[in-house]
């Protein structure tokens, strides 16, 4: 048997951390599906119908824990959903539109989270416009420089 690797370098049968390298025949490890958890699942699988029946009977008898277990497994948990809210945006500048979003939030017409998403989207539009304008300016400057 070889000594553990302590110098941090790989060897023929050990990895850099001193553990057996993949494919080492000296210690192939436990075969998949043969751990303690796998054995417990195998034993429970034989009695799962009886367990479910017992849990159902306890829930019907009013056991709150049994009820909670069944409902947690059968019904999905409810998540809040924001419905789309129509918003009239002015045709002016992006700053005017952002101001309209802030005002709609202050008036209670839209939720603050919706306002944050809209303003983030307006910021993205502003960056796109800025990039497009810069590319147009660079193109004009390059054309002038090429003619000179």
PyMOL commands that place a pseudoatom at each C-alpha (Angstrom):
pseudoatom trace, name=CA, resn=UNK, resi=1, chain=A, elem=C, hetatm=0, pos=[0.000, 0.000, 0.000]
pseudoatom trace, name=CA, resn=UNK, resi=2, chain=A, elem=C, hetatm=0, pos=[1.310, 3.454, -0.883]
pseudoatom trace, name=CA, resn=UNK, resi=3, chain=A, elem=C, hetatm=0, pos=[1.657, 6.266, 1.620]
pseudoatom trace, name=CA, resn=UNK, resi=4, chain=A, elem=C, hetatm=0, pos=[-0.789, 9.183, 1.496]
pseudoatom trace, name=CA, resn=UNK, resi=5, chain=A, elem=C, hetatm=0, pos=[0.222, 12.102, -0.691]
pseudoatom trace, name=CA, resn=UNK, resi=6, chain=A, elem=C, hetatm=0, pos=[1.100, 15.070, 1.502]
pseudoatom trace, name=CA, resn=UNK, resi=7, chain=A, elem=C, hetatm=0, pos=[3.108, 17.215, -0.942]
pseudoatom trace, name=CA, resn=UNK, resi=8, chain=A, elem=C, hetatm=0, pos=[0.044, 18.416, -2.901]
pseudoatom trace, name=CA, resn=UNK, resi=9, chain=A, elem=C, hetatm=0, pos=[1.106, 16.790, -6.176]
pseudoatom trace, name=CA, resn=UNK, resi=10, chain=A, elem=C, hetatm=0, pos=[-0.646, 14.034, -8.070]
pseudoatom trace, name=CA, resn=UNK, resi=11, chain=A, elem=C, hetatm=0, pos=[0.841, 10.561, -8.155]
pseudoatom trace, name=CA, resn=UNK, resi=12, chain=A, elem=C, hetatm=0, pos=[-0.091, 7.389, -10.013]
pseudoatom trace, name=CA, resn=UNK, resi=13, chain=A, elem=C, hetatm=0, pos=[-2.680, 6.246, -7.484]
pseudoatom trace, name=CA, resn=UNK, resi=14, chain=A, elem=C, hetatm=0, pos=[-3.417, 9.387, -5.426]
pseudoatom trace, name=CA, resn=UNK, resi=15, chain=A, elem=C, hetatm=0, pos=[-4.896, 12.773, -6.301]
pseudoatom trace, name=CA, resn=UNK, resi=16, chain=A, elem=C, hetatm=0, pos=[-3.474, 16.146, -5.278]
pseudoatom trace, name=CA, resn=UNK, resi=17, chain=A, elem=C, hetatm=0, pos=[-5.453, 16.096, -2.006]
pseudoatom trace, name=CA, resn=UNK, resi=18, chain=A, elem=C, hetatm=0, pos=[-4.128, 12.665, -1.021]
pseudoatom trace, name=CA, resn=UNK, resi=19, chain=A, elem=C, hetatm=0, pos=[-7.360, 10.874, -1.887]
pseudoatom trace, name=CA, resn=UNK, resi=20, chain=A, elem=C, hetatm=0, pos=[-7.484, 7.882, -4.181]
pseudoatom trace, name=CA, resn=UNK, resi=21, chain=A, elem=C, hetatm=0, pos=[-7.534, 8.898, -7.833]
pseudoatom trace, name=CA, resn=UNK, resi=22, chain=A, elem=C, hetatm=0, pos=[-10.585, 8.066, -9.928]
pseudoatom trace, name=CA, resn=UNK, resi=23, chain=A, elem=C, hetatm=0, pos=[-10.449, 4.526, -11.274]
pseudoatom trace, name=CA, resn=UNK, resi=24, chain=A, elem=C, hetatm=0, pos=[-8.085, 3.289, -8.560]
pseudoatom trace, name=CA, resn=UNK, resi=25, chain=A, elem=C, hetatm=0, pos=[-8.662, -0.440, -8.100]
pseudoatom trace, name=CA, resn=UNK, resi=26, chain=A, elem=C, hetatm=0, pos=[-7.394, -0.455, -4.506]
pseudoatom trace, name=CA, resn=UNK, resi=27, chain=A, elem=C, hetatm=0, pos=[-10.485, 1.338, -3.242]
pseudoatom trace, name=CA, resn=UNK, resi=28, chain=A, elem=C, hetatm=0, pos=[-13.350, 1.480, -5.698]
pseudoatom trace, name=CA, resn=UNK, resi=29, chain=A, elem=C, hetatm=0, pos=[-15.710, 2.777, -3.003]
pseudoatom trace, name=CA, resn=UNK, resi=30, chain=A, elem=C, hetatm=0, pos=[-19.242, 1.779, -2.162]
pseudoatom trace, name=CA, resn=UNK, resi=31, chain=A, elem=C, hetatm=0, pos=[-21.417, 0.796, -5.098]
pseudoatom trace, name=CA, resn=UNK, resi=32, chain=A, elem=C, hetatm=0, pos=[-24.153, 3.345, -5.869]
pseudoatom trace, name=CA, resn=UNK, resi=33, chain=A, elem=C, hetatm=0, pos=[-27.476, 2.810, -4.124]
pseudoatom trace, name=CA, resn=UNK, resi=34, chain=A, elem=C, hetatm=0, pos=[-26.071, 0.780, -1.240]
pseudoatom trace, name=CA, resn=UNK, resi=35, chain=A, elem=C, hetatm=0, pos=[-25.826, 3.333, 1.554]
pseudoatom trace, name=CA, resn=UNK, resi=36, chain=A, elem=C, hetatm=0, pos=[-27.858, 3.580, 4.751]
pseudoatom trace, name=CA, resn=UNK, resi=37, chain=A, elem=C, hetatm=0, pos=[-30.384, 5.888, 3.092]
pseudoatom trace, name=CA, resn=UNK, resi=38, chain=A, elem=C, hetatm=0, pos=[-30.841, 3.516, 0.151]
pseudoatom trace, name=CA, resn=UNK, resi=39, chain=A, elem=C, hetatm=0, pos=[-31.469, 0.599, 2.488]
pseudoatom trace, name=CA, resn=UNK, resi=40, chain=A, elem=C, hetatm=0, pos=[-33.999, 2.641, 4.493]
pseudoatom trace, name=CA, resn=UNK, resi=41, chain=A, elem=C, hetatm=0, pos=[-35.829, 3.637, 1.300]
pseudoatom trace, name=CA, resn=UNK, resi=42, chain=A, elem=C, hetatm=0, pos=[-35.916, 0.027, 0.217]
pseudoatom trace, name=CA, resn=UNK, resi=43, chain=A, elem=C, hetatm=0, pos=[-37.493, -1.077, 3.518]
pseudoatom trace, name=CA, resn=UNK, resi=44, chain=A, elem=C, hetatm=0, pos=[-40.006, 1.800, 3.486]
pseudoatom trace, name=CA, resn=UNK, resi=45, chain=A, elem=C, hetatm=0, pos=[-40.995, 1.066, -0.113]
pseudoatom trace, name=CA, resn=UNK, resi=46, chain=A, elem=C, hetatm=0, pos=[-42.397, -2.275, 1.006]
pseudoatom trace, name=CA, resn=UNK, resi=47, chain=A, elem=C, hetatm=0, pos=[-44.793, -0.609, 3.477]
pseudoatom trace, name=CA, resn=UNK, resi=48, chain=A, elem=C, hetatm=0, pos=[-45.503, 2.690, 1.749]
pseudoatom trace, name=CA, resn=UNK, resi=49, chain=A, elem=C, hetatm=0, pos=[-49.180, 1.875, 1.085]
pseudoatom trace, name=CA, resn=UNK, resi=50, chain=A, elem=C, hetatm=0, pos=[-49.805, 1.072, 4.755]
pseudoatom trace, name=CA, resn=UNK, resi=51, chain=A, elem=C, hetatm=0, pos=[-47.941, 4.214, 5.849]
pseudoatom trace, name=CA, resn=UNK, resi=52, chain=A, elem=C, hetatm=0, pos=[-50.036, 6.414, 3.556]
pseudoatom trace, name=CA, resn=UNK, resi=53, chain=A, elem=C, hetatm=0, pos=[-53.246, 4.772, 4.762]
pseudoatom trace, name=CA, resn=UNK, resi=54, chain=A, elem=C, hetatm=0, pos=[-52.253, 5.316, 8.407]
pseudoatom trace, name=CA, resn=UNK, resi=55, chain=A, elem=C, hetatm=0, pos=[-51.270, 8.945, 7.745]
pseudoatom trace, name=CA, resn=UNK, resi=56, chain=A, elem=C, hetatm=0, pos=[-54.578, 9.524, 5.951]
pseudoatom trace, name=CA, resn=UNK, resi=57, chain=A, elem=C, hetatm=0, pos=[-56.533, 7.999, 8.826]
pseudoatom trace, name=CA, resn=UNK, resi=58, chain=A, elem=C, hetatm=0, pos=[-54.679, 10.201, 11.331]
pseudoatom trace, name=CA, resn=UNK, resi=59, chain=A, elem=C, hetatm=0, pos=[-55.383, 13.288, 9.224]
pseudoatom trace, name=CA, resn=UNK, resi=60, chain=A, elem=C, hetatm=0, pos=[-59.076, 12.419, 8.993]
pseudoatom trace, name=CA, resn=UNK, resi=61, chain=A, elem=C, hetatm=0, pos=[-59.123, 11.960, 12.773]
pseudoatom trace, name=CA, resn=UNK, resi=62, chain=A, elem=C, hetatm=0, pos=[-57.909, 15.554, 13.144]
pseudoatom trace, name=CA, resn=UNK, resi=63, chain=A, elem=C, hetatm=0, pos=[-54.160, 15.127, 13.741]
pseudoatom trace, name=CA, resn=UNK, resi=64, chain=A, elem=C, hetatm=0, pos=[-52.737, 18.536, 12.701]
pseudoatom trace, name=CA, resn=UNK, resi=65, chain=A, elem=C, hetatm=0, pos=[-49.260, 17.174, 11.905]
pseudoatom trace, name=CA, resn=UNK, resi=66, chain=A, elem=C, hetatm=0, pos=[-50.678, 14.471, 9.642]
pseudoatom trace, name=CA, resn=UNK, resi=67, chain=A, elem=C, hetatm=0, pos=[-52.865, 17.057, 7.930]
pseudoatom trace, name=CA, resn=UNK, resi=68, chain=A, elem=C, hetatm=0, pos=[-49.874, 19.356, 7.394]
pseudoatom trace, name=CA, resn=UNK, resi=69, chain=A, elem=C, hetatm=0, pos=[-47.725, 16.527, 6.011]
pseudoatom trace, name=CA, resn=UNK, resi=70, chain=A, elem=C, hetatm=0, pos=[-50.392, 15.469, 3.536]
pseudoatom trace, name=CA, resn=UNK, resi=71, chain=A, elem=C, hetatm=0, pos=[-51.236, 18.992, 2.418]
pseudoatom trace, name=CA, resn=UNK, resi=72, chain=A, elem=C, hetatm=0, pos=[-47.562, 19.941, 2.042]
pseudoatom trace, name=CA, resn=UNK, resi=73, chain=A, elem=C, hetatm=0, pos=[-47.003, 16.931, -0.224]
pseudoatom trace, name=CA, resn=UNK, resi=74, chain=A, elem=C, hetatm=0, pos=[-50.220, 17.040, -2.210]
pseudoatom trace, name=CA, resn=UNK, resi=75, chain=A, elem=C, hetatm=0, pos=[-51.035, 20.735, -2.659]
pseudoatom trace, name=CA, resn=UNK, resi=76, chain=A, elem=C, hetatm=0, pos=[-48.419, 23.222, -3.865]
pseudoatom trace, name=CA, resn=UNK, resi=77, chain=A, elem=C, hetatm=0, pos=[-47.756, 26.176, -1.632]
pseudoatom trace, name=CA, resn=UNK, resi=78, chain=A, elem=C, hetatm=0, pos=[-49.392, 29.409, -2.716]
pseudoatom trace, name=CA, resn=UNK, resi=79, chain=A, elem=C, hetatm=0, pos=[-47.141, 32.133, -4.049]
pseudoatom trace, name=CA, resn=UNK, resi=80, chain=A, elem=C, hetatm=0, pos=[-48.105, 35.756, -4.475]
pseudoatom trace, name=CA, resn=UNK, resi=81, chain=A, elem=C, hetatm=0, pos=[-48.697, 36.724, -8.073]
pseudoatom trace, name=CA, resn=UNK, resi=82, chain=A, elem=C, hetatm=0, pos=[-48.684, 40.267, -9.381]
pseudoatom trace, name=CA, resn=UNK, resi=83, chain=A, elem=C, hetatm=0, pos=[-51.186, 40.817, -12.132]
pseudoatom trace, name=CA, resn=UNK, resi=84, chain=A, elem=C, hetatm=0, pos=[-50.257, 43.118, -15.000]
pseudoatom trace, name=CA, resn=UNK, resi=85, chain=A, elem=C, hetatm=0, pos=[-51.471, 46.654, -14.430]
pseudoatom trace, name=CA, resn=UNK, resi=86, chain=A, elem=C, hetatm=0, pos=[-52.135, 48.970, -17.364]
pseudoatom trace, name=CA, resn=UNK, resi=87, chain=A, elem=C, hetatm=0, pos=[-50.162, 52.192, -17.135]
pseudoatom trace, name=CA, resn=UNK, resi=88, chain=A, elem=C, hetatm=0, pos=[-50.483, 55.212, -19.391]
pseudoatom trace, name=CA, resn=UNK, resi=89, chain=A, elem=C, hetatm=0, pos=[-46.977, 56.382, -20.250]
pseudoatom trace, name=CA, resn=UNK, resi=90, chain=A, elem=C, hetatm=0, pos=[-46.419, 59.871, -21.633]
pseudoatom trace, name=CA, resn=UNK, resi=91, chain=A, elem=C, hetatm=0, pos=[-44.878, 60.127, -25.087]
pseudoatom trace, name=CA, resn=UNK, resi=92, chain=A, elem=C, hetatm=0, pos=[-42.096, 62.455, -23.822]
pseudoatom trace, name=CA, resn=UNK, resi=93, chain=A, elem=C, hetatm=0, pos=[-38.582, 61.679, -22.736]
pseudoatom trace, name=CA, resn=UNK, resi=94, chain=A, elem=C, hetatm=0, pos=[-37.489, 58.698, -20.668]
pseudoatom trace, name=CA, resn=UNK, resi=95, chain=A, elem=C, hetatm=0, pos=[-37.249, 61.025, -17.672]
pseudoatom trace, name=CA, resn=UNK, resi=96, chain=A, elem=C, hetatm=0, pos=[-40.907, 61.999, -18.175]
pseudoatom trace, name=CA, resn=UNK, resi=97, chain=A, elem=C, hetatm=0, pos=[-41.854, 58.335, -18.358]
pseudoatom trace, name=CA, resn=UNK, resi=98, chain=A, elem=C, hetatm=0, pos=[-39.892, 57.505, -15.187]
pseudoatom trace, name=CA, resn=UNK, resi=99, chain=A, elem=C, hetatm=0, pos=[-41.612, 60.407, -13.411]
pseudoatom trace, name=CA, resn=UNK, resi=100, chain=A, elem=C, hetatm=0, pos=[-45.004, 59.042, -14.518]
pseudoatom trace, name=CA, resn=UNK, resi=101, chain=A, elem=C, hetatm=0, pos=[-44.094, 55.630, -13.048]
pseudoatom trace, name=CA, resn=UNK, resi=102, chain=A, elem=C, hetatm=0, pos=[-43.060, 57.201, -9.742]
pseudoatom trace, name=CA, resn=UNK, resi=103, chain=A, elem=C, hetatm=0, pos=[-46.271, 59.231, -9.650]
pseudoatom trace, name=CA, resn=UNK, resi=104, chain=A, elem=C, hetatm=0, pos=[-48.381, 56.118, -10.417]
pseudoatom trace, name=CA, resn=UNK, resi=105, chain=A, elem=C, hetatm=0, pos=[-46.672, 54.358, -7.512]
pseudoatom trace, name=CA, resn=UNK, resi=106, chain=A, elem=C, hetatm=0, pos=[-47.311, 57.297, -5.209]
pseudoatom trace, name=CA, resn=UNK, resi=107, chain=A, elem=C, hetatm=0, pos=[-50.979, 57.317, -6.257]
pseudoatom trace, name=CA, resn=UNK, resi=108, chain=A, elem=C, hetatm=0, pos=[-51.247, 53.582, -5.518]
pseudoatom trace, name=CA, resn=UNK, resi=109, chain=A, elem=C, hetatm=0, pos=[-51.991, 52.645, -9.127]
pseudoatom trace, name=CA, resn=UNK, resi=110, chain=A, elem=C, hetatm=0, pos=[-49.085, 50.182, -9.351]
pseudoatom trace, name=CA, resn=UNK, resi=111, chain=A, elem=C, hetatm=0, pos=[-47.086, 48.215, -6.802]
pseudoatom trace, name=CA, resn=UNK, resi=112, chain=A, elem=C, hetatm=0, pos=[-43.588, 49.427, -5.856]
pseudoatom trace, name=CA, resn=UNK, resi=113, chain=A, elem=C, hetatm=0, pos=[-42.040, 46.205, -7.182]
pseudoatom trace, name=CA, resn=UNK, resi=114, chain=A, elem=C, hetatm=0, pos=[-43.724, 46.776, -10.544]
pseudoatom trace, name=CA, resn=UNK, resi=115, chain=A, elem=C, hetatm=0, pos=[-42.478, 50.361, -10.576]
pseudoatom trace, name=CA, resn=UNK, resi=116, chain=A, elem=C, hetatm=0, pos=[-38.936, 49.178, -9.870]
pseudoatom trace, name=CA, resn=UNK, resi=117, chain=A, elem=C, hetatm=0, pos=[-39.106, 46.734, -12.779]
pseudoatom trace, name=CA, resn=UNK, resi=118, chain=A, elem=C, hetatm=0, pos=[-40.452, 49.398, -15.145]
pseudoatom trace, name=CA, resn=UNK, resi=119, chain=A, elem=C, hetatm=0, pos=[-37.792, 51.911, -14.136]
pseudoatom trace, name=CA, resn=UNK, resi=120, chain=A, elem=C, hetatm=0, pos=[-35.087, 49.261, -14.570]
pseudoatom trace, name=CA, resn=UNK, resi=121, chain=A, elem=C, hetatm=0, pos=[-36.474, 48.580, -18.050]
pseudoatom trace, name=CA, resn=UNK, resi=122, chain=A, elem=C, hetatm=0, pos=[-36.441, 52.315, -18.828]
pseudoatom trace, name=CA, resn=UNK, resi=123, chain=A, elem=C, hetatm=0, pos=[-32.788, 52.402, -17.722]
pseudoatom trace, name=CA, resn=UNK, resi=124, chain=A, elem=C, hetatm=0, pos=[-32.044, 49.555, -20.143]
pseudoatom trace, name=CA, resn=UNK, resi=125, chain=A, elem=C, hetatm=0, pos=[-33.769, 51.448, -22.948]
pseudoatom trace, name=CA, resn=UNK, resi=126, chain=A, elem=C, hetatm=0, pos=[-31.685, 54.531, -22.081]
pseudoatom trace, name=CA, resn=UNK, resi=127, chain=A, elem=C, hetatm=0, pos=[-28.465, 52.511, -22.396]
pseudoatom trace, name=CA, resn=UNK, resi=128, chain=A, elem=C, hetatm=0, pos=[-29.574, 51.119, -25.755]
pseudoatom trace, name=CA, resn=UNK, resi=129, chain=A, elem=C, hetatm=0, pos=[-30.388, 54.611, -27.042]
pseudoatom trace, name=CA, resn=UNK, resi=130, chain=A, elem=C, hetatm=0, pos=[-27.073, 55.932, -25.747]
pseudoatom trace, name=CA, resn=UNK, resi=131, chain=A, elem=C, hetatm=0, pos=[-25.123, 53.125, -27.420]
pseudoatom trace, name=CA, resn=UNK, resi=132, chain=A, elem=C, hetatm=0, pos=[-26.979, 53.617, -30.706]
pseudoatom trace, name=CA, resn=UNK, resi=133, chain=A, elem=C, hetatm=0, pos=[-26.284, 57.352, -30.687]
pseudoatom trace, name=CA, resn=UNK, resi=134, chain=A, elem=C, hetatm=0, pos=[-22.607, 56.801, -29.860]
pseudoatom trace, name=CA, resn=UNK, resi=135, chain=A, elem=C, hetatm=0, pos=[-22.254, 54.321, -32.729]
pseudoatom trace, name=CA, resn=UNK, resi=136, chain=A, elem=C, hetatm=0, pos=[-23.838, 56.836, -35.119]
pseudoatom trace, name=CA, resn=UNK, resi=137, chain=A, elem=C, hetatm=0, pos=[-21.440, 59.562, -33.920]
pseudoatom trace, name=CA, resn=UNK, resi=138, chain=A, elem=C, hetatm=0, pos=[-18.422, 57.281, -34.301]
pseudoatom trace, name=CA, resn=UNK, resi=139, chain=A, elem=C, hetatm=0, pos=[-19.521, 56.341, -37.817]
pseudoatom trace, name=CA, resn=UNK, resi=140, chain=A, elem=C, hetatm=0, pos=[-19.817, 60.023, -38.797]
pseudoatom trace, name=CA, resn=UNK, resi=141, chain=A, elem=C, hetatm=0, pos=[-16.389, 60.809, -37.295]
pseudoatom trace, name=CA, resn=UNK, resi=142, chain=A, elem=C, hetatm=0, pos=[-14.781, 57.855, -39.083]
pseudoatom trace, name=CA, resn=UNK, resi=143, chain=A, elem=C, hetatm=0, pos=[-16.294, 58.943, -42.394]
pseudoatom trace, name=CA, resn=UNK, resi=144, chain=A, elem=C, hetatm=0, pos=[-14.978, 62.519, -41.890]
pseudoatom trace, name=CA, resn=UNK, resi=145, chain=A, elem=C, hetatm=0, pos=[-11.550, 61.187, -40.922]
pseudoatom trace, name=CA, resn=UNK, resi=146, chain=A, elem=C, hetatm=0, pos=[-11.435, 58.885, -43.963]
pseudoatom trace, name=CA, resn=UNK, resi=147, chain=A, elem=C, hetatm=0, pos=[-12.217, 61.811, -46.337]
pseudoatom trace, name=CA, resn=UNK, resi=148, chain=A, elem=C, hetatm=0, pos=[-9.549, 64.038, -44.828]
for i in range(1, 148): cmd.bond("trace and resi %d" % i, "trace and resi %d" % (i + 1))
show_as sticks, trace
zoom trace
